[in-house]
Amino acid sequence: MSRTQYDTLITARWIITVEQDGEVLENHTLAIRNGQIAAILPSEQAAALDAAERLDLGHHVLMPGLINLHGHSAMTLLRGLADDKALMDWLNNHIWPAEGKHVRDDFVFDGSSLAMAEMIRGGTTTINDMYFYHAAMARAGQAAGMRTFVGCSILEFPTNYGSNADDYINKGMAERSEFLGEELITFTLAPHAPYTVSDATFRKVIDLAEREDMLIHCHIHETADEVAGSVKEHQQRPLARLEKLGLLSPRLIAAHMVHLNAEEIELVARHGVSVAHNPASNMKLASGIAPVQQLLAAGVAVGIGTDGAASNNKLDMMAETRLAALLAKVGTLDPTAVPAATAIRMATLNGARALGIADKVGSVAVGKQADLIAIDLSALETAPAFDPVSHVVYAAGREQVSHVWVKGRALLAERKLQTLDEDALKARGEDWRNRILAR
């Protein structure tokens, strides 16, 4: 009996490597062993290889899994609850009151599980989240098999989860201790925003992040009102305040960053801060257009996020990637801004770089872990396919994602979830809808 050399061999019409912008391998086979990419070779050479499983994806793109760099997964249970509102009206008068009535461990687990099912079906393999009841989010990530970054939200005011900033920090760190050593689960510190976190708390977060080697995830410069409010209260813009406190560093993932001047873009680049761009949420809440092209030109790692389903209203990284390219063009009046290959890099390798895992995922390369997706371009809507890179960004939709793997494990196969029960998730979502409406 022949020895099995590889666990899985995947043959695809195109492999988008993201190792170099626009690099496409045609008619190649990718070999997976022990969750890693062990070989990439022309398909005719792969015929002689031994493997436990072979997949021939004739008219598919194989590429790195998408990395959602900013989300609030549990808020999927609030999808569509309060649409077409200004940000502070949306938060103060609708979202925070609803959360006060309903958010607890089971809400977070069910909402996060529903979100992960949606994200997996759309080609997302990693989520960088920020919410409450962090152990519930981590358990949802374990059940789904997603690479999950659990952001421990920190605020000054009380919620269902905590009474003050110290309470949030202490509870988050205690929950983190339950999951140390879990390879796919990473906890981060997530001070909510400069307008909800004090200087003293930011200093505690910085010290803790240094001591425990943790990332920091924060909403910054999301709206013009936020910037104006900081000038009124602190006599300086938020980024200037955060720089003086010492928050700006390669540990920081700054979500939104819509309202930046040239000096602030240089400041972000100099300190190695990463940016999570959320095009749909920024559009829906009328926050503005982030200066993505300028940030990229300065060398900033700009990734892409969906934000929460309560402000988007879908967790569709393929749609976000398309919007990121289009918004950059209209925002600069330059049709060459953020070309398709750059947009794909933002949704994959840049996100991995921001999260400190670019050595593991984010591109298709021998030695990296097999976080991969397959996109079927055989549909009428994507015919003919001259350029698969362009098609992934501008023509294909999430419904064409056929397969998803994280570390070589199939989470989606032929559009069917492998780790989560779709019918059960829909039933739990409907149950929460009834409970929320009843209150």
KOLTOR-106711 format. One line per field, with one value per residue (C-alpha): residue number from 1; x, y, z; residue in one letter. Coordinates in steps of 0.1 Angstrom, whole numbers, plus 5000, padded with zeros to 4 digits. Example, Ala and Ser with C-alpha at 12.3 -4.5 7.8 and 13.67 -1.06 7.14 Angstrom:
resi (1 2)
X (5123 5137)
Y (4955 4989)
Z (5078 5071)
resn (A S)
! end
This chain:
resi (1 2 3 4 5 6 7 8 9 10 11 12 13 14 15 16 17 18 19 20 21 22 23 24 25 26 27 28 29 30 31 32 33 34 35 36 37 38 39 40 41 42 43 44 45 46 47 48 49 50 51 52 53 54 55 56 57 58 59 60 61 62 63 64 65 66 67 68 69 70 71 72 73 74 75 76 77 78 79 80 81 82 83 84 85 86 87 88 89 90 91 92 93 94 95 96 97 98 99 100 101 102 103 104 105 106 107 108 109 110 111 112 113 114 115 116 117 118 119 120 121 122 123 124 125 126 127 128 129 130 131 132 133 134 135 136 137 138 139 140 141 142 143 144 145 146 147 148 149 150 151 152 153 154 155 156 157 158 159 160 161 162 163 164 165 166 167 168 169 170 171 172 173 174 175 176 177 178 179 180 181 182 183 184 185 186 187 188 189 190 191 192 193 194 195 196 197 198 199 200 201 202 203 204 205 206 207 208 209 210 211 212 213 214 215 216 217 218 219 220 221 222 223 224 225 226 227 228 229 230 231 232 233 234 235 236 237 238 239 240 241 242 243 244 245 246 247 248 249 250 251 252 253 254 255 256 257 258 259 260 261 262 263 264 265 266 267 268 269 270 271 272 273 274 275 276 277 278 279 280 281 282 283 284 285 286 287 288 289 290 291 292 293 294 295 296 297 298 299 300 301 302 303 304 305 306 307 308 309 310 311 312 313 314 315 316 317 318 319 320 321 322 323 324 325 326 327 328 329 330 331 332 333 334 335 336 337 338 339 340 341 342 343 344 345 346 347 348 349 350 351 352 353 354 355 356 357 358 359 360 361 362 363 364 365 366 367 368 369 370 371 372 373 374 375 376 377 378 379 380 381 382 383 384 385 386 387 388 389 390 391 392 393 394 395 396 397 398 399 400 401 402 403 404 405 406 407 408 409 410 411 412 413 414 415 416 417 418 419 420 421 422 423 424 425 426 427 428 429 430 431 432 433 434 435 436 437 438 439)
X (5000 5014 5023 5002 5025 5000 4966 4950 4958 4938 4940 4926 4925 4941 4960 4963 4993 4994 5031 5035 5007 4989 5008 4986 4996 4976 4967 4987 4981 4985 4995 4986 5002 4995 4976 5004 5011 5037 5041 5028 5035 5022 4992 5007 5035 5010 4994 5020 5017 5000 4973 4943 4921 4921 4900 4899 4884 4884 4873 4881 4904 4923 4936 4943 4913 4900 4908 4881 4902 4873 4840 4815 4802 4776 4758 4746 4716 4708 4710 4686 4673 4681 4690 4695 4706 4736 4764 4758 4720 4724 4746 4730 4693 4691 4721 4733 4698 4691 4724 4716 4685 4699 4736 4749 4769 4743 4736 4773 4778 4747 4753 4790 4782 4756 4782 4809 4786 4780 4816 4828 4802 4817 4853 4865 4889 4900 4880 4894 4865 4856 4828 4818 4816 4848 4848 4816 4832 4862 4840 4821 4854 4865 4833 4834 4871 4878 4910 4896 4910 4889 4889 4883 4862 4871 4849 4846 4808 4789 4773 4758 4794 4814 4810 4841 4874 4892 4864 4864 4902 4901 4873 4888 4922 4905 4887 4918 4935 4910 4923 4960 4977 4947 4964 4934 4922 4941 4929 4935 4929 4901 4896 4865 4874 4891 4858 4848 4882 4902 4939 4945 4928 4948 4980 4969 4961 4995 5013 4993 4998 5035 5036 5014 5025 4990 4976 4954 4923 4905 4880 4899 4890 4858 4837 4843 4823 4847 4876 4858 4848 4884 4896 4869 4876 4914 4925 4940 4929 4925 4957 4978 4964 4970 5006 5014 5000 5022 4994 5007 5028 5029 5006 4977 4950 4931 4896 4881 4906 4884 4893 4931 4953 4987 5006 4985 4991 5028 5025 5006 5032 5061 5047 5039 5001 4978 4945 4912 4892 4854 4840 4804 4799 4816 4792 4761 4768 4779 4812 4832 4858 4891 4923 4933 4954 4975 4979 4991 5015 5029 5036 5007 4993 4957 4934 4896 4868 4831 4823 4792 4761 4741 4759 4767 4743 4762 4795 4806 4844 4842 4818 4839 4870 4852 4840 4875 4888 4859 4859 4896 4890 4861 4877 4909 4893 4920 4909 4943 4940 4938 4939 4924 4956 4961 4926 4931 4963 4944 4919 4945 4982 4978 4953 4977 5005 4983 4975 5011 5005 5019 5044 5016 4988 4977 4994 4998 5033 5051 5054 5024 4993 4965 4940 4925 4893 4881 4859 4840 4843 4823 4790 4773 4780 4817 4820 4844 4873 4902 4918 4910 4924 4901 4872 4876 4874 4849 4827 4825 4802 4803 4778 4806 4828 4827 4853 4870 4899 4915 4948 4939 4905 4875 4850 4830 4828 4806 4788 4779 4791 4812 4815 4783 4746 4729 4693 4701 4717 4688 4664 4685 4685 4647 4644 4665 4644 4613 4629 4642 4608 4590 4611)
Y (5000 5034 5059 5090 5119 5147 5152 5172 5181 5210 5217 5251 5270 5300 5305 5341 5340 5376 5370 5397 5419 5404 5371 5343 5307 5289 5253 5246 5222 5231 5203 5205 5185 5189 5221 5237 5244 5219 5223 5243 5228 5226 5203 5178 5172 5166 5136 5113 5125 5105 5122 5112 5137 5153 5182 5193 5228 5233 5269 5282 5308 5295 5323 5332 5335 5369 5387 5408 5433 5450 5435 5432 5397 5394 5425 5403 5397 5435 5435 5461 5471 5508 5518 5553 5570 5592 5575 5590 5588 5551 5543 5563 5560 5525 5502 5508 5506 5473 5459 5469 5448 5417 5413 5384 5352 5334 5365 5368 5331 5329 5362 5354 5319 5333 5359 5333 5312 5342 5351 5316 5314 5346 5335 5350 5329 5353 5378 5406 5413 5437 5431 5418 5383 5373 5337 5333 5348 5325 5294 5304 5307 5273 5257 5274 5267 5303 5321 5345 5376 5384 5421 5428 5460 5487 5516 5541 5536 5506 5480 5445 5432 5456 5485 5505 5504 5483 5458 5454 5449 5424 5404 5403 5392 5364 5351 5353 5329 5302 5302 5306 5281 5278 5284 5299 5321 5353 5379 5417 5448 5469 5504 5515 5550 5582 5597 5568 5561 5583 5591 5570 5539 5543 5543 5511 5495 5504 5490 5458 5453 5457 5433 5406 5412 5419 5439 5470 5475 5509 5531 5563 5594 5577 5609 5647 5651 5629 5650 5683 5669 5660 5695 5710 5687 5681 5710 5686 5661 5624 5611 5639 5630 5593 5599 5618 5589 5564 5544 5548 5517 5486 5470 5493 5485 5517 5512 5537 5565 5585 5621 5624 5652 5648 5652 5625 5601 5606 5601 5568 5556 5566 5547 5516 5518 5496 5507 5488 5504 5498 5512 5501 5511 5545 5551 5539 5561 5590 5591 5599 5584 5573 5584 5549 5557 5582 5558 5530 5554 5562 5525 5520 5484 5491 5461 5458 5452 5449 5465 5450 5438 5464 5492 5475 5454 5423 5407 5404 5408 5404 5433 5453 5447 5460 5490 5497 5499 5520 5544 5551 5560 5584 5598 5608 5612 5588 5556 5541 5543 5510 5486 5452 5435 5461 5456 5418 5424 5447 5420 5393 5400 5435 5422 5394 5420 5441 5411 5400 5367 5374 5347 5322 5334 5360 5347 5314 5302 5270 5269 5290 5276 5266 5293 5292 5299 5288 5310 5295 5318 5295 5314 5334 5366 5361 5350 5355 5356 5375 5385 5365 5392 5418 5393 5385 5422 5437 5409 5379 5377 5358 5333 5321 5310 5273 5261 5275 5260 5271 5254 5228 5220 5224 5249 5251 5225 5229 5258 5236 5245 5218 5229 5248 5239 5264 5255 5256 5290 5304 5291 5308 5340 5340 5332 5363 5384 5375 5381 5415 5426 5414 5438)
Z (5000 4990 5017 5019 5013 5017 5034 5006 4970 4955 4918 4906 4874 4891 4924 4935 4958 4971 4975 4948 4937 4908 4908 4894 4889 4863 4864 4896 4925 4962 4986 5023 5050 5088 5082 5062 5026 5018 4980 4950 4916 4881 4880 4856 4881 4909 4893 4907 4943 4970 4991 5013 4995 4960 4949 4913 4912 4874 4870 4905 4920 4951 4973 5009 5033 5039 5071 5087 5106 5125 5137 5165 5157 5184 5171 5142 5164 5161 5123 5110 5144 5140 5104 5088 5120 5128 5147 5182 5178 5167 5197 5225 5216 5200 5202 5237 5252 5233 5245 5281 5279 5262 5261 5282 5276 5255 5233 5225 5218 5195 5178 5172 5159 5135 5123 5119 5097 5075 5074 5065 5037 5024 5025 5058 5078 5104 5125 5147 5170 5198 5222 5257 5273 5257 5267 5247 5216 5220 5224 5192 5174 5186 5175 5141 5136 5126 5135 5162 5178 5208 5217 5254 5253 5278 5287 5316 5321 5332 5310 5316 5314 5337 5361 5352 5333 5359 5360 5322 5322 5351 5337 5302 5314 5336 5305 5285 5309 5300 5263 5266 5244 5220 5186 5168 5197 5206 5231 5225 5245 5230 5246 5228 5216 5228 5237 5260 5276 5300 5299 5330 5314 5282 5303 5320 5286 5273 5303 5302 5265 5269 5299 5283 5246 5234 5205 5211 5190 5191 5172 5163 5141 5130 5126 5123 5155 5174 5163 5172 5206 5214 5204 5227 5257 5254 5232 5207 5181 5192 5176 5191 5225 5220 5208 5240 5260 5241 5225 5189 5181 5160 5186 5177 5151 5146 5133 5108 5107 5084 5093 5090 5078 5061 5094 5110 5082 5086 5123 5119 5094 5117 5147 5127 5135 5114 5101 5097 5069 5071 5038 5040 5077 5070 5041 5059 5090 5067 5085 5054 5031 5047 5030 5021 4991 5011 5040 5017 4999 5034 5040 5065 5067 5058 5061 5056 5081 5080 5114 5130 5111 5131 5111 5078 5075 5062 5070 5034 5030 4992 4990 5014 4992 4961 4980 4993 4957 4945 4974 4970 4934 4939 4970 4951 4917 4905 4887 4893 4931 4950 4920 4923 4934 4961 4974 4976 4996 5019 5026 5032 5038 5052 5077 5087 5090 5113 5135 5136 5118 5084 5089 5092 5069 5044 5013 4995 5001 5011 5049 5056 5072 5049 5055 5020 5000 4966 4944 4915 4885 4862 4868 4840 4861 4859 4823 4805 4830 4815 4848 4879 4902 4887 4888 4925 4934 4908 4896 4919 4949 4982 4969 4946 4975 4973 4998 5029 5050 5082 5089 5063 5080 5058 5072 5040 5012 4981 4999 5029 5063 5079 5115 5121 5118 5095 5104 5141 5138 5119 5145 5173 5154 5151 5188 5196 5173 5191 5225 5214 5200 5231 5252)
resn (M S R T Q Y D T L I T A R W I I T V E Q D G E V L E N H T L A I R N G Q I A A I L P S E Q A A A L D A A E R L D L G H H V L M P G L I N L H G H S A M T L L R G L A D D K A L M D W L N N H I W P A E G K H V R D D F V F D G S S L A M A E M I R G G T T T I N D M Y F Y H A A M A R A G Q A A G M R T F V G C S I L E F P T N Y G S N A D D Y I N K G M A E R S E F L G E E L I T F T L A P H A P Y T V S D A T F R K V I D L A E R E D M L I H C H I H E T A D E V A G S V K E H Q Q R P L A R L E K L G L L S P R L I A A H M V H L N A E E I E L V A R H G V S V A H N P A S N M K L A S G I A P V Q Q L L A A G V A V G I G T D G A A S N N K L D M M A E T R L A A L L A K V G T L D P T A V P A A T A I R M A T L N G A R A L G I A D K V G S V A V G K Q A D L I A I D L S A L E T A P A F D P V S H V V Y A A G R E Q V S H V W V K G R A L L A E R K L Q T L D E D A L K A R G E D W R N R I L A R)
! end
